[in-house]
Amino acid sequence: MTNSRYEVDSEYQIRNAAGNDYDGEQFDLADRQSLRRVAGLSTELQDVTEVEYRQLRLERVVLVGVWTSGTAADADASLRELAALAETAGSEVLEGVTQRRDLPDPATYIGSGKAKELRDIVAETGADTVICDGELTPAQLIHLEDVVKVKVVDRTALILDIFAQHAKSKEGKAQVALAQMQYMLPRLRGWGQSLSRQMGGGGTAGGGGIATRGPGETKIELDRRRIREKMAKMRREIADLGKGRDAKRHERRRNAVPSVAIAGYTNAGKSSLLNRITGAGVLVEDALFATLDPTVRRTETAGGRGYTVADTVGFVRHLPHLLVEAFRSTLEEVIEADLILHVVDISDPDPEGQLAAVREVLQEIGAADVPEIVVFNKADAADPDTVARLRRREPHSVLVSARTGEGIEGLLAAIEADLPRPEFEVDAVIPYGRGDLLSRIHEHGELLSETHLETGTRVLARVDAQLHAAMGEFLN
């Protein structure tokens, strides 16, 4: 018996999104750029809403946004960011248009008249994809495609595609797969045989026999159930993969090692800053979401006090909520941190927008109360007036250039000043035979002074409760 087109597509895509048989077919950027389609030859609509989300091969695209609030400059900045996302995914941006509306049209996102104008722009430019600067409902996606006659992709699907390209670790791939399944579940669609019952029958003559009579289950219902089961399994896998990081975090807490998390807008220079502070050697690339997997490195203050620095996934405006949920285990590095370095690209046309977008996500994940140093990066490419304006707005900030090293010493001094200090100040003489205790003071405490005497080493230091108890007999 032959499978319907829906059944074949559905089987392929469900397996692909779940990271099973097709997990190896993650396309790199160079491969995506090499897949070119001759514009104007295809006369059949490739409807991505037939089934769930599938991997995109974006080429020649037209961008469209709905401007509901803010200024025209804000709308343009959002569309510029969408263009950068589209280019990161491997496409060529041909045109970008926005429409002023109180709310997106519930049927076609931009309204039926504007949708026809968009169809003319698509035909004129020879584009094969339209990307909308917002998350479209399944109905909006279907209706807009019916009008423009090319594939329509929303902002969420675009970001998911970029994440799928850049996820390298097992945990990163699992988090992306979970987000993809969450996105595609309400977008399942079928027709024909896919709407028939998988079991059921009228009576003994016409039915399939025992255990086959009854209302049955449609193919699309079966697919939805399978996806929900795979999502539950993926959540368990992500939880198991996060246990190792939880154990390391608990060990750092037990040893009173302060933690610093680097958070900020994508491509603001977080990885470059981590490399500059710790010499981590992580990937640095002028691209959005170049690194997704968290990197934790240990370093020391000028006074010799150890602390960890963690690089995290970058944020953007309107970061899809399902991605925040999927990457929550990764973002816990920010939630559990003692200090956040909030990195902002001060050379960006809209640094205030970056600040607001990142703080919105920090609020969403429950990290709004963590102490913060605003790090204005890329000082070597910044406008002096912009620098002066933002330094007045953010008094607790540091101006640096991770590329040249400018301002890094000031940043390190600010980190040392803002790290939580041990609660007990002690004056003790440590016998020379207790070098282990002295080593713990150097590693986990804050050494204020050290003097070598005949009977031992006199130290003035700040230590935590555990170390204070261990030093009890030597305290003055």
Salt bridges, closest charged atoms under 4 A:
ASP9 OD2 - ARG54 NH1 3.75
GLU11 OE2 - ARG15 NE 3.89
GLU11 OE1 - ARG226 NH2 3.18
ASP21 OD2 - ARG15 NH2 1.81
ASP28 OD1 - LYS168 NZ 3.93
ASP47 OD2 - ARG189 NH1 2.45
GLU50 OE2 - ARG5 NH2 2.44
GLU81 OE2 - ARG155 NH2 2.36
GLU81 OE1 - ARG317 NH1 2.95
GLU92 OE1 - ARG60 NH1 3.77
ASP105 OD1 - ARG101 NH2 3.74
GLU117 OE2 - LYS114 NZ 3.58
ASP128 OD2 - ARG37 NH2 3.90
ASP133 OD1 - ARG155 NH1 2.57
GLU135 OE2 - ARG187 NH2 3.73
ASP161 OD1 - ARG32 NH2 2.86
GLU171 OE2 - ARG245 NH2 2.88
GLU217 OE2 - ARG225 NE 3.13
GLU221 OE1 - ARG197 NH1 3.89
ASP223 OD1 - LYS219 NZ 2.88
ASP223 OD1 - ARG226 NH1 3.58
GLU229 OE2 - ARG225 NH1 3.43
ASP240 OD1 - LYS243 NZ 3.32
ASP246 OD1 - ARG249 NH2 2.48
GLU251 OE2 - ARG254 NH2 2.72
GLU325 OE2 - HIS321 NE2 3.61
GLU325 OE2 - ARG328 NH2 2.98
GLU332 OE1 - ARG249 NH2 3.11
GLU333 OE2 - ARG245 NE 3.68
GLU333 OE2 - ARG249 NH1 3.19
GLU333 OE1 - ARG252 NH2 3.51
ASP338 OD1 - ARG253 NH1 3.17
ASP345 OD2 - LYS378 NZ 3.37
ASP350 OD2 - ARG317 NH2 2.60
GLU352 OE2 - ARG389 NH2 2.76
GLU364 OE2 - HIS321 ND1 2.40
GLU372 OE2 - HIS342 ND1 2.99
GLU372 OE1 - ARG359 NH2 2.78
ASP380 OD2 - ARG403 NH2 2.74
GLU394 OE2 - ARG359 NH1 2.95
GLU394 OE2 - ARG393 NE 3.78
ASP418 OD2 - HIS396 NE2 2.55
GLU425 OE1 - ARG462 NH1 3.19
ASP427 OD2 - ARG458 NH2 2.65
ASP436 OD1 - ARG434 NE 3.11
GLU443 OE2 - ARG298 NH2 3.74
GLU443 OE1 - HIS444 NE2 3.92
GLU446 OE2 - ARG421 NH2 2.95
GLU450 OE2 - HIS442 NE2 3.17
